[in-house]
Amino acid sequence: MSISDTAIQPERGLPFSNRSAGDDARPEEAMPEAARAQAPARQTARGRAAISGRPSSRRRRFVVGGSLALAKGLATMAVALVAVLVAIAIWDDYVTAPWTRDGRVRVQVANVAPQVSGQITELRIRDNQYVHKGDVLYVVDPFDFEVALRSDEAQLRQKAADYQVKAIESERRQQLSSLATTAEEQQTYAGAAIQAKAAFNAAQQQLTQAEINLQRTKVRSPVNGYVTNLQLRVGDYAQTGSANVSVIDADSYWIDGNFEETKLARICVGDRVEAKLLGYSQPILGHVSSITRGIGVSDAAAGVQGLPNVDPVYTWVRLAQRVPVRIAIDSVPPGVPLVSGMTATVTVTETDSAKVGSWLQREISEVKARLSDMFEGSRDPPECIAPTNPERTETMSLPVPKEELALAPDQLNPGLAPSLTASPKNSLFSTAGSRDLLHEPATSSVVDDRQPASGERRWSLMQSRMRRLESRE
């Protein structure tokens, strides 16, 4: 601003109308002489100071501005780098990390069917009840099978007596000379003895089958587990081979994790697995038991003339197939129920042998592995999925009836044919004994729930019956 410009401006703090003519004078004229003498020197010093300080302030502003710009650039680069690493980690975790939300709890179910037909007279279970292996679930009316058993016992004794008599007759004919008998007669008696023996053996098998059928009227649970969806009632008719009770095997729970095929390269048999059920925070611990070796292929269906039917439409978007991975359960947290069909989030974690070194070293190696998988592709660990299962398959079996030792005819009819020349010594075959045998009251030979009938037990029952007949005489 020039001096002339300053002269025409109104004085600050004074209204324009109150200024006088003398007020329009220059500042030099209003100042004292001593002050006018010092004014040029002061203005010169101020100008010199302003001129000398102008470059240093510019340099400071330039340095500060440059530092701020550099810091902003570095911060931007750091944020971008972190964002890229986070994006890579998220992408790798979502695409290649061995985890899936498509997990299901699975279990084996024993469909129990009766081996004999009949009306159900007892029902010893209720829905969702826990049963042990061998417990009786229900009972089929045993009356017809008890009658069949007693009939077969009588038939066996008859065949035994016939065999004993014919065997003695054949042996007696073999001891006679050619003057008392002929070769044809000896052959006839020998053949009759052989036929009687065959009939006796067949009667024994029929008696064994009758005893087993009587045992089968009590239908038992083949596994330890829970009765589910029970619709059976007393009075229903049970058909042979038709399942009417379902028992969940409590010892057969496992988890199926349906992993995408892009994640199979990081799954090995034996890896540790954590599975979280929906609604429960505590994970179920287990390990990878096996990996399914085949899934359904839509193009595998045979077309005309047995040729493969290939769909000509091929989309640009290729969805990864899902492969079931079987997970064996090692431990279940308290309070977490296992229900077949529940949804689980399955995560395959590293084994204890891979947890080597400090936390920082493991994190660095994990980052290196993920970056390597991201840019170079996943590399399969050696022998991760064995071509064959080295473990022997555990054989599962049920107790089945075994063939009992055959009874000898002398055990059934003792004293009937003691020797070639001796008379029968058993009074059971006297006339009175025969009449008592025809009027013998029917007694049940139902065996105990837990003890199947054996040959010795069968013989003891028959002996007790014969002793009762002898005591009546």
C-alpha positions in Angstrom: 0.0 0.0 0.0 1.4 3.5 -1.0 1.5 6.6 1.0 -1.1 8.3 -1.2 -3.5 5.4 -0.6 -2.9 5.7 3.1 -3.6 9.4 3.1 -7.0 9.1 1.5 -8.2 6.3 3.9 -10.3 7.4 6.9 -8.6 7.0 10.3 -9.6 3.9 12.1 -11.9 4.4 15.0 -13.1 7.9 13.8 -16.2 8.5 11.8 -15.6 10.0 8.4 -17.7 13.2 9.3 -15.5 14.1 12.3 -12.2 14.2 10.5 -10.8 17.7 10.0 -8.7 19.1 7.3 -5.6 18.6 9.3 -6.2 15.0 9.6 -5.7 14.5 5.9 -2.0 15.4 6.3 0.7 12.8 5.8 1.9 10.8 8.8 5.4 12.2 8.4 4.2 15.8 9.0 2.2 14.8 12.1 5.2 13.0 13.6 7.8 14.8 15.7 11.2 15.6 14.2 13.1 12.9 16.2 10.6 10.3 15.2 10.8 11.3 11.6 14.5 11.0 11.8 14.3 7.4 13.2 11.6 6.2 10.8 13.7 5.5 7.7 16.2 3.4 9.8 13.4 1.3 11.2 11.8 0.7 7.9 15.2 -0.3 6.4 15.8 -2.9 9.3 12.4 -4.3 8.9 12.8 -4.7 5.1 16.1 -6.4 5.6 14.7 -8.8 8.1 11.7 -9.6 5.9 14.1 -10.2 2.9 16.4 -12.4 5.0 13.6 -14.6 6.6 11.7 -15.2 3.4 13.8 -18.2 2.0 14.0 -20.1 5.4 10.3 -20.1 6.0 9.7 -21.4 2.4 12.2 -24.2 3.0 10.5 -25.2 6.2 7.1 -25.2 4.6 8.5 -27.3 1.7 10.1 -29.8 4.0 7.0 -30.1 6.2 4.8 -30.5 3.2 7.0 -33.1 1.6 7.2 -35.1 4.8 3.4 -35.1 5.1 3.0 -36.2 1.5 5.5 -39.0 2.0 3.8 -40.1 5.2 0.5 -40.1 3.4 1.8 -42.1 0.6 3.5 -44.7 2.8 0.3 -45.0 4.9 -1.7 -45.5 1.7 0.6 -48.1 0.5 0.6 -49.9 3.9 -3.2 -49.9 4.0 -3.4 -51.2 0.4 -0.8 -53.9 1.1 -2.8 -55.0 4.2 -6.0 -54.9 2.3 -4.4 -57.1 -0.4 -3.1 -59.6 2.1 -6.4 -59.7 3.9 -8.2 -60.3 0.6 -5.7 -63.1 -0.3 -6.2 -64.7 3.1 -10.0 -64.5 2.9 -10.0 -65.8 -0.6 -7.7 -68.7 0.3 -9.7 -69.4 3.5 -12.9 -69.5 1.5 -11.7 -71.3 -1.6 -8.9 -73.7 -0.5 -9.0 -74.0 3.3 -10.4 -77.4 4.4 -13.7 -76.4 5.9 -17.3 -76.7 5.0 -20.7 -75.9 6.4 -22.2 -78.9 4.5 -21.8 -81.4 7.3 -24.3 -84.0 8.5 -24.4 -86.3 11.5 -25.0 -89.9 10.3 -25.8 -93.1 12.0 -26.6 -96.7 11.2 -30.1 -98.0 11.8 -31.0 -101.7 12.5 -34.3 -102.6 11.0 -35.5 -105.5 13.1 -37.7 -108.1 11.4 -39.1 -111.3 13.0 -37.9 -114.6 11.8 -41.3 -116.3 12.5 -44.8 -115.1 11.9 -47.5 -114.7 14.4 -49.5 -112.3 16.5 -47.7 -110.0 18.9 -48.7 -110.8 22.5 -46.1 -108.7 24.4 -44.5 -105.4 23.6 -41.7 -104.5 26.0 -40.4 -101.2 24.5 -41.6 -97.7 23.9 -40.6 -95.0 21.5 -37.2 -93.4 22.0 -36.3 -96.0 24.7 -32.7 -97.1 25.1 -32.2 -100.8 24.7 -29.2 -103.1 25.1 -28.0 -105.7 22.7 -30.0 -108.9 23.4 -33.0 -107.2 25.1 -36.4 -108.6 24.1 -38.3 -106.1 22.0 -41.6 -108.0 21.6 -42.9 -111.5 21.8 -44.8 -113.5 19.1 -47.5 -115.9 20.3 -45.5 -119.1 21.1 -48.4 -121.6 21.4 -48.1 -123.0 17.9 -44.3 -123.3 18.2 -44.6 -125.1 21.6 -47.0 -127.6 20.0 -44.6 -128.2 17.1 -41.7 -128.7 19.5 -43.6 -131.3 21.5 -44.7 -133.1 18.3 -41.1 -133.2 17.0 -39.9 -134.6 20.4 -42.4 -137.4 20.2 -41.5 -138.0 16.5 -37.8 -138.2 17.5 -38.4 -140.8 20.2 -40.4 -142.8 17.7 -37.7 -142.7 15.1 -35.1 -143.6 17.7 -37.0 -146.7 18.8 -37.5 -147.8 15.2 -33.8 -147.3 14.5 -32.8 -149.2 17.6 -35.0 -152.2 16.8 -34.1 -152.4 13.2 -30.4 -152.1 14.0 -30.6 -155.0 16.4 -32.6 -157.1 13.9 -30.0 -156.4 11.2 -27.1 -157.2 13.5 -28.9 -160.4 14.6 -29.4 -161.5 11.0 -25.8 -160.9 10.3 -24.8 -163.4 13.1 -27.0 -166.2 11.7 -25.5 -168.9 9.5 -26.6 -169.4 5.9 -28.8 -172.3 7.1 -31.0 -170.0 9.2 -31.1 -167.0 6.9 -30.3 -165.9 3.3 -28.2 -163.1 1.9 -31.3 -161.4 0.6 -32.8 -161.3 4.0 -29.7 -159.9 5.5 -29.6 -157.2 2.9 -33.2 -156.3 3.6 -32.7 -155.9 7.3 -29.5 -154.0 6.8 -31.2 -151.6 4.4 -34.1 -151.2 6.8 -31.7 -150.3 9.6 -30.0 -147.7 7.4 -33.3 -146.1 6.5 -34.3 -146.0 10.1 -31.1 -144.2 11.0 -31.7 -141.6 8.3 -35.2 -141.0 9.5 -33.9 -140.7 13.1 -31.3 -138.0 11.9 -34.0 -136.1 10.1 -36.2 -136.1 13.2 -33.3 -134.7 15.2 -32.9 -131.8 12.7 -36.7 -131.1 12.8 -36.5 -131.0 16.6 -33.6 -128.6 16.5 -35.5 -126.3 14.0 -38.6 -126.4 16.3 -36.5 -125.3 19.3 -34.9 -122.5 17.3 -38.3 -121.3 16.1 -39.6 -121.3 19.6 -36.6 -119.1 20.6 -37.3 -116.8 17.7 -40.8 -115.9 19.1 -38.9 -113.5 21.3 -37.5 -110.8 19.0 -34.4 -109.2 20.4 -32.4 -106.0 19.7 -29.2 -106.7 17.7 -27.4 -103.5 18.8 -27.2 -101.0 21.7 -29.3 -98.0 20.8 -32.5 -96.1 20.7 -35.9 -97.4 19.5 -37.2 -94.8 17.0 -40.5 -94.2 15.2 -42.2 -97.0 17.0 -45.6 -97.8 15.3 -46.0 -101.4 16.6 -48.8 -102.3 19.0 -49.9 -105.4 20.8 -52.2 -107.5 18.6 -50.4 -106.7 15.3 -49.4 -109.6 13.1 -45.7 -109.9 12.5 -44.7 -111.2 9.1 -41.5 -113.1 8.6 -38.8 -110.9 7.2 -40.9 -107.7 7.4 -39.2 -105.0 9.5 -41.5 -103.4 12.1 -39.0 -102.0 14.7 -36.1 -99.6 14.0 -33.2 -99.3 16.5 -30.6 -96.6 16.1 -27.1 -98.0 16.7 -25.7 -95.7 19.4 -22.2 -97.0 18.7 -22.1 -96.1 15.0 -22.4 -92.3 14.9 -20.1 -90.5 12.4 -20.1 -87.2 10.5 -20.1 -86.7 6.7 -18.4 -83.5 5.5 -19.2 -82.7 1.9 -16.0 -80.8 0.9 -15.5 -79.1 -2.4 -13.0 -80.7 -4.7 -10.8 -77.7 -4.6 -10.2 -78.4 -0.9 -9.4 -82.1 -1.0 -5.7 -81.4 -1.7 -5.4 -80.1 1.9 -7.2 -83.1 3.6 -5.3 -86.2 4.7 -6.6 -89.4 6.3 -6.0 -89.1 10.0 -6.2 -85.2 10.2 -7.8 -83.7 13.3 -11.3 -82.4 12.7 -13.5 -80.1 14.7 -17.3 -80.1 14.0 -19.7 -77.6 15.5 -23.4 -78.4 15.5 -25.9 -75.6 15.0 -26.9 -74.2 18.3 -23.9 -75.5 20.2 -20.6 -73.7 20.8 -18.5 -76.7 22.0 -17.0 -78.6 19.0 -17.0 -82.3 18.5 -13.5 -83.7 18.0 -12.7 -86.4 15.5 -10.4 -87.4 12.7 -10.6 -88.1 9.0 -11.4 -91.8 8.6 -11.8 -92.1 4.8 -12.6 -90.2 1.7 -15.3 -91.4 -0.8 -13.8 -92.6 -4.0 -16.8 -92.0 -6.3 -19.8 -89.7 -6.7 -22.6 -89.7 -9.3 -21.8 -88.4 -12.8 -24.8 -87.3 -14.9 -23.0 -88.0 -18.2 -22.3 -91.6 -17.2 -25.7 -92.8 -18.2 -25.8 -95.0 -21.2 -27.6 -93.7 -24.2 -28.6 -95.3 -27.5 -26.8 -98.5 -28.3 -25.1 -98.3 -24.9 -23.0 -95.3 -25.9 -22.2 -92.6 -23.4 -24.8 -89.8 -23.3 -22.8 -86.5 -23.1 -24.6 -83.3 -22.6 -23.5 -80.8 -25.4 -24.3 -77.8 -23.2 -21.2 -76.6 -21.3 -21.5 -73.5 -19.1 -18.8 -71.0 -18.5 -19.3 -71.1 -14.8 -17.9 -74.4 -13.4 -19.1 -75.3 -9.9 -16.8 -77.4 -7.8 -18.2 -80.9 -7.1 -18.6 -82.0 -3.5 -17.0 -85.1 -2.2 -18.1 -86.8 1.0 -15.4 -87.2 3.7 -16.1 -89.6 6.5 -15.2 -88.4 9.9 -14.9 -90.7 12.9 -16.0 -89.2 16.2 -13.4 -89.3 19.0 -15.1 -87.2 21.8 -18.4 -85.5 22.3 -18.6 -82.5 24.8 -21.0 -83.0 27.7 -24.5 -81.7 26.9 -24.2 -82.1 23.1 -26.6 -84.7 21.8 -25.9 -86.7 18.7 -28.9 -86.8 16.4 -28.7 -88.2 12.9 -29.3 -85.5 10.3 -28.1 -82.5 12.3 -26.1 -79.9 10.5 -22.4 -79.3 11.4 -19.6 -76.9 10.3 -16.6 -79.1 9.8 -13.0 -77.8 9.9 -9.9 -79.8 9.3 -7.1 -78.6 11.5 -3.4 -79.4 11.6 -2.2 -82.5 13.4 -0.2 -82.3 16.6 3.0 -83.2 14.7 2.6 -80.1 12.5 2.6 -77.8 15.6 6.4 -77.4 15.7 8.1 -74.1 16.6 6.8 -70.9 18.1 3.6 -69.2 17.3 5.3 -66.6 15.1 7.1 -69.3 13.1 3.9 -71.3 12.6 2.1 -68.1 11.4 4.9 -67.2 9.0 4.9 -70.7 7.6 1.1 -70.7 7.3 1.3 -67.4 5.4 4.0 -68.7 3.1 2.0 -71.9 2.4 -1.1 -69.9 1.6 0.7 -67.5 -0.7 2.4 -70.5 -2.4 -1.0 -72.2 -2.8 -2.4 -68.9 -4.2 0.3 -68.3 -6.9 1.7 -71.8 -7.5 -1.2 -74.1 -6.7 -1.7 -76.7 -4.0 0.8 -79.5 -3.7 -0.5 -82.8 -2.5 1.4 -84.2 0.5 3.0 -87.6 -0.1 0.8 -90.5 0.8 -1.9 -88.2 2.0 -4.7 -90.4 0.8 -3.5 -94.0 0.7 -4.6 -96.0 -2.3 -5.7 -98.8 0.0 -7.0 -98.9 3.6 -4.3 -100.5 5.7 -6.7 -101.1 8.6 -8.5 -104.4 8.8 -12.2 -104.1 8.6 -13.8 -105.0 11.9 -16.2 -108.0 11.4 -19.6 -107.4 12.8 -21.8 -110.5 13.5 -24.8 -111.6 15.4 -25.1 -114.7 17.5 -26.7 -117.4 15.4 -27.9 -120.9 16.5 -25.3 -123.6 16.3 -26.0 -127.2 15.5 -26.1 -129.2 18.7 -24.5 -132.6 19.3 -26.8 -135.3 18.1 -28.4 -137.6 20.7 -27.8 -141.3 20.5 -30.9 -143.6 20.3 -29.8 -145.2 23.6 -30.1 -141.8 25.3 -33.7 -141.4 24.1 -34.8 -145.0 24.7 -32.4 -146.6 27.2 -32.8 -150.3 27.7 -34.9 -150.9 24.6 -32.2 -153.1 22.8 -29.4 -153.8 25.3 -27.9 -156.7 23.3 -28.7 -159.4 20.8 -30.1 -161.8 23.2 -31.4 -159.6 26.1 -34.9 -158.5 26.5 -35.9 -154.8 26.8 -35.3 -153.5 30.3 -37.3 -150.2 30.1 -40.8 -150.5 31.6 -41.7 -147.4 29.5 -42.4 -149.7 26.6 -44.7 -152.0 28.5 -48.4 -152.0 27.8 -49.3 -149.8 30.8 -46.4 -147.4 30.0 -47.7 -147.1 26.4 -51.2 -146.2 27.7 -49.7 -143.6 30.0 -47.6 -142.2 27.3 -50.7 -141.6 25.1 -52.4 -139.7 27.9 -49.3 -137.8 29.0 -50.3 -134.2 29.7 -48.8 -131.6 27.5 -46.0 -129.7 29.2 -44.3 -126.6 27.9 -40.6 -126.8 27.1 -40.1 -123.1 26.7 -36.4 -122.4 27.4 -35.0 -119.5 29.3 -34.7 -116.1 27.6 -30.9 -116.1 27.8 -30.1 -119.8 27.5 -30.7 -121.5 24.2 -31.8 -125.2 24.3 -28.9 -127.5 24.0 -28.6 -131.3 23.5 -28.0 -131.9 27.2 -30.9 -129.7 28.2 -33.1 -131.5 25.8 -32.1 -134.8 27.1 -32.7 -133.8 30.7 -36.2 -132.7 29.8 -36.9 -136.0 28.2 -35.5 -137.9 31.1 -37.6 -136.1 33.6 -40.7 -136.8 31.5 -39.8 -140.5 31.3 -39.2 -140.7 35.1 -42.7 -139.3 35.7 -44.2 -142.0 33.5 -42.3 -144.7 35.3 -43.4 -143.5 38.7 -47.1 -143.9 37.8 -46.7 -147.6 37.5 
